[in-house]
Amino acid sequence: MRQALSGIVSKSAWSFRTLATVTMAVSFVLAAASASQAARDAAIVIDANTGKTLYASNANARRYPASLTKMMTLYLTFEALAKGKITKSTQVRFSANAAAEPPTKLGVRKGSSVSVETAILSMVTKSANDSSTALAELLGGSESNFAQMMTAKARSLGMNGTVFRNANGLPNPGQFTTARDMAMLGIALREHYPQYYGYFSQRSFMYGRQRINGHNRLLGRIKGVDGIKTGYTRMSGFNLVSSVAVDGRRMVAVVMGGSSGASRDNQMAKLITAYLPKASRRGGGDLIAKADNDSPVQALAKVMLPKHDAPTPDIRPQAQEVVVASAAPALIEAPTPKKPVKVVAAEPAAIPFEQAYAEPEPAHVDPVNTASLPSGWVVQIASSPSKSEAEAVLDKTSRQARAVLADASGFTMPFSKGGVTYFRARFSGFDNQTAAQKACKALKKKRIECFAIEQ
């Protein structure tokens, strides 16, 4: 009997320990999941008549946009339509790159085409990734060029916390935004292109014999909701931008990082119910300055290029040059400045556009003995918050200008600004100022911006 009781007690103790261990493990998992979810949550509600923020939670925190990205792709599409560069019936050809995009997608085969309007409808309803890429290639010549145009347009609209790397929102660690920026874009779409804004209220459309239904479940469910866009990736969670207009009151709300589509929609519904009555019926004029009088390249220049002239080479510059990615897409206008553009920016050093808004590396000064760095006259071509990117620019420039830089050596030079470490990309090996200036002049003939400096 004593042995039996001992066995029962032993088994009970084992069971208790096992249960406690399992319970603790589950608690850790739930806590980690909760922390991860909290790190993605963000929301904002803005009165679209006055611009007043009615509610905000992590509104300026960096978040992944997912398919909210397509709002900017559509903004630039609407801009091209308004300027007559394309029409709704213009054919959008699907390259191998566009056709290969993962779902959700329209499923157009490589080499086939659809109209601009069909591409728009597929994006606002099905959130078609392939249509987004195809439109990007039509408007920008390549998706990478179009992403530059998107970021430039974001800056011109005041969206300073946003960087685009692609046209559809598929996962990319370098592509990010904020809830506030997405609200600004939502307002800009309605204010600047009311003639096309109705597309966002489209709940379905016919593609051949197939009816394609939309993802925005609040259309028709909540009074006054007339768009705009849903989004989801594992990195971002469930995102939603909604525009509401009832009895003269207008507002735009953003929810990001939802744990499910249903919870995201319910949170949005609660925000609309709570804050729409607080919105004003009186407007104060346009809230987002319209910036579509410039061509995409001119907008890019305004973002990247400062207003002052470049210093002469015999003066030690307190600035760095910019290497702007060359672009010759089909529908991009060439800028026509009255004076030659001087590509110089104040510290922190300006950097190649494709790297300009790359996520900064940890603020850590490279352990380089400054005395061991090359001295004398050098040629600087760029700077970047990423050492590897600065080195990549050096390598690319070396290959583009082998003859000019045959006797030069590339190196990076770290400096800290605002708590962030940047890396200047420079070439050394020039005997004097004249030699450095001559090399820089030759580089500029190859469309590689630079300046000579004595270090």
N, C-alpha and C positions, 0 to 999 in steps of 0.2 A: 504493500500500500504506500509506504514511504517513498519507495522508488518511483511508483506511478505518479504520486503527487509531485515529486521532484521533476519528473519529465514534463508534466503539465505546466509547472511553473517555468521551466526552462524554455518550453515552446512559446509560452505567453510572453516571456521576456524577449525572445527572439522576434516574435511577431510585432511587439511594441517598438523594438529598435528599428525593424524594417519599415514599419508604418511611419515612424518619426523621420527616418531617412528619406523616404519617398515624399512625405509631406514637405520637408525642407527643400528637396530638389524642385518640387513643383512650385514652391514659393519663390525660389530663385529664378526659375524660368518666367513665372508671371511678372516678377519684379523687373527682370531684364526686358521683357516684352513691353511692360508699361513705360519703362524709361525710354526704350527705343521709339515707342509711339509718341511720347511726349516730345522727343527731339524732332519729330516731323510735323507736329501740329502747328498751324498758323492760321489766322483768320483776320479779316478786316471788313468793315462796312463803311462805305463812303456815300454821303449825300451827293448825288450826281447833279443836283441843282446848284449847290453852294460849294462843294468840295470839302465840307466839314467831315471829319472822321467821327462816326457815331459809335464805333466799337473797334477795338484792336487787340490782338493777342499774338505776340511774336511777329508782328506785321513787317518788320524790317529784317527779320532773320533769313539767312540764306536757305533756300529750299530748292528741290528739283522740280521743274515745271511739268515734266511729262508732256502730255498732248496739249496742255495749255500753250505750248510753243506754237502750235498751229494758228493761234490768234495773231501772232506777228506775221506768219507766212501769209495769212489772209489779208492783214493790213496792207502789206506790200503788193498783194495781188489787186486789192481794191484801188490802191494808188495808181497802179499801171492801167487799170480799166478807166479810171477817171481822167487820166492824161491821154487816153486814146492809143497807148502803146500796144494794147491788146483789146480784143472784144470778147464777149461771152462765148462766141462761136470759134474763136481761135483754137486751133488744135494743139493739144499738149502731148508731145511724144514721150513715151515711156522708154527710157534707156534700160540697158541691162542692170545698171545700178538701181534705178527706181523700181523696176519689176521684181528685183530680188529682196526688197525690203520685207521684213517679217510682218505678220498680221498684228493689228487689224489692217486690212488692205482691200482695195477694190479688186485686185487680181487681174490687172491688165497685162497682157503678154509683152515681152520685149519687142520693141519696134512698132507696137500698136499705139493708137492715139485716142484721146477723148477730148471733148470740148472743155474750155476753161470753166464753163458753168457746171459741167458734170464733175470736174475735179473739185470745185468749191463745195458742191452739195455732198460729195463723198467725204469731205473733210469735216463739215459741220454735223453730219449725221453719224457716219460710220467711223469717223476719225481715221481716215485712210492714210497710212504711212507712205504708201507708194505714190499716191496722188500728190502728197506734200513734197516729196523729193522731185517728182517730175515737174511740178510748178517752179520749184527752186531752180532747177536746171534751165527751164525756159526763161525765167526772169534774171537769173544771175550767171548763166553760162556754166556754172558748176555749183554743187551744193555748198562747197566751202566758201566760194565767193558770196553766195547768197547769205550764208551765216554771218559774214562780215557786214553785209548790208543790213541784216536784221539787228545786229548789235549797234551799228551806227544809228539806225532809226530809233532804237530804244533810248540811246543817249539824247537824241534830239527831242524826244518826248519827255525827257526828265526821268527815265527809268535807269537810275544810276546803279542799281543793285542787280542788274541782269546781264548775262552773257549768253549768247547763242552759239552753239557749235554745229547744229543741224536744223533742218526745217520741220521735223516731225515730232521731236521730243523723245525719241528712243534714247535709252540710257547712255549718258556721257558725263563723267565726273566733272568736266570743265564747263558744263551747261547748268546755269543756276539762275534763280530769280528770287523775288520776295512777294509776299502777298500784296503789299502796297503797290509794287510795280505792276502786278497783274490787274489790279483794280484800275490803275491809271490807263493801262492799255485797253481795258474794257470800256472805259469812258471815252477814250480817244476814238475807238472804232465807231461808236455811236455818233459822236460829235462831228467827226471828220468825214465819215462816209455813210450818212443816213440812207442814201439811195441804195446801198448794198446791205445795210444792217439787217434787213428782213430775212436774209439767208439763215441767220442764227436761230430763228424761230421755226425753221423747217424741221418737222418731226420725222419725215420719211420722204423718199423720192424713188422714182422708177428708173432702174438701170436695165435697159432692154426689157425683158419680161419679168425681171426680178424686182420686188419691192424691198428696198433697204431701209430699215428702221433706225432711228437715232438712239443715242445713249443717254440723252438728258431727260431723266424721268420727272423733273420738276415742271417741264412744259406741259401745260394742261392740268397740272395737279395743284399748283399754287397760283392764285389770281395775280395777274400782272407780270409774271415771269415771261420774258421774251428771249431768252438765251442766257449764257453765251456758250460755254465750252466745259466739257468734262476732261479728265485726264487720270491716267493710272500707270505706274510702274511699281515694281517691288521697292525700288529706292525711294520713290516719292510718296507712296501711299495713294489714297484716293483724293483727287483734287476737283474743285468745281468753282467756276466763276459764273455768277448769276446777275442778270440785269432785271430790274423790276420797275414798272411804271404804273401807278394807280392814282387816279384823281389829281394829276398834276405833280404828285410826289414821284421822284425818281432816285433810285440808289443802285449802287453796284456792290455786291458782296463777294468775298473770296473765302473759300475753305480749303485748306491744304493738309495733307497727311492723314486723312481719314483711314480708319481700320477696315472699313468696308464701304461699298457703294451706298448701302442703306443708311449706315450711321452718318456718312458724309451728307447725304440728302436730308436726313432728319435734322442735323445741325444747321444746315442752310435754312431749312424751313423755320426753325426756331429763331434764327437771326432775323429773317424777313418779318416774321410776326412781331418780334420785339421792337425792331428799329424802324420799320416803315412808317408807323404813326409819328415818329420823331423827325422824319425827313421834312424838309421845307417844300412848299408849293411854289416858291419864288426862286427864280434862277438868278445867277450873278454873271451871266455871260459864259463864254467858252472857258472850260476849266483846264484843258490841255492845249497848249499853243500848237497850232498846225504848222508842220514843218515839211510840207511836201512841195514847196516851190523849187527845191533843189533836186538835181538828179541824185541817184543813189551814191555816185562817186563823190559828188560835191558834199553830200551829207557826211560821207565817210571822212572827207578832208576836214570838215568843220569839227568833227569829233576828235580827230587825231592831231590836227595841225594847229599850233598856237597862232596868236595874232601878230606877234612881233617879228622883226626881221632877224636873219641869222647874223651872228657876229662875224667879222672878217677873220680869216685864219690866223692873222698875226696877233689876235687878242685871245687870251686864254678863255675859252667858252665856259660858262657855268651851266651848261646844258648838254643834252645828248641828242643825237639825230634819231630819226625814225626810219625804219625800213618798212614801207607800206607794200603789202602784197600786191603784185601786179594783177590786173583784172581786165579781161576783154570779153565779157559775156555778151550774148546776143542783144540783150535789151538794156544794157547799161549805157547811159550817155557819157561822153567824155567831158570832164570839167573844162571850163574855158575861163580861167582866172585872168584878170586884167594884167597882173604882174606875175612873174615867175614865182612859184610857191617855194618859200624857204622852209625847209623841214627841220625845225629846231624846237625843242621844248625845254622848259625849265625843269630842274631836279624836282621829284625823282625822275630819273632818266626815262624818256619815252622809249618804247620798245616795239618790235614788229607787231603789226595789228593782230596777226593770228595768235600772238602770245600776250597781247596787251592786257588782257583781263584773266590770264591764267591764275588759278588758285595759288596764292603765295606759299612758298615753302616756309617751314618754321623759321622764326627770326633767329638765325644762327650765322654768325660771321665765319666765313671760311677760314680755317687755320692756316693762312698763308703769311709768310714773313714778307711784309711790304717791301723791305729792302731787296728781296730777291726778284721782285717784279721788274720787267724791262723798263729801262729809263730812256730819256730822250724823246724824240718825236714819234708819235704813234697815230694810227688811223682808227677811229671808232666807227662802228657800223650800227650798233644797237645796244640795248641793255634789256635785261629780263629778270623777273623775280625767281626764275628757275635757271640754275647753272647749266643743266643739261640742255635746255632750250637755247641758251646763249652759245653753248658749244656747237649745237646743231646749226645755228646761223653762221658761225665761223666756218664750219665744214662746207656748208652750201655755197658760201661766198668764195671760198678757196677754189671750189670746182667751177664756179661761174667765171672766175677771173684768174685763171691759172697763170697767164703771162704777166699780169699786173702784179700779182702777189707771189711770184716765183721765189723771191728772196726774203719774203716776210714770214713771220711766225704768229699764229693766232694764239690768243690767251684771254682768260677772263679775269676781271678785277672786281672783287666784291666791295660794296659799300652799303651802309645802313641808312635808311631814311624812314622816319615814322615807325620805328620798331620792326621794319621789314628789311631783309637783306636782298639787295639787287646785285646783278652781275653784269658789268660792262663787257661787251664783246669787242676786242681790239686786236689790231695787227701791229707788230713791232718789226724792227729791222731796217728802218730808214735812217740814212746817215745824217740828215738835217731836215729843217723845216721845208725847204724847197722840194726835197724828195718825197716827203709825206704828202704835201699838197698836190704834187704831180700825180701820185698814186690815187689820191682821192678823186681828182678830176677824171682820171681814167675810169674809175669805178662808177662815177656818175654817168658817164657815157653809156655804161651798161645798165643804167637805171638802178644802180645800187647807191642809196643815199649814205653819206658819210661826212666826217669832218676830221681835220688834222688837229692834234693837240699835243702839247709837250707835257710829259708827266715826270 
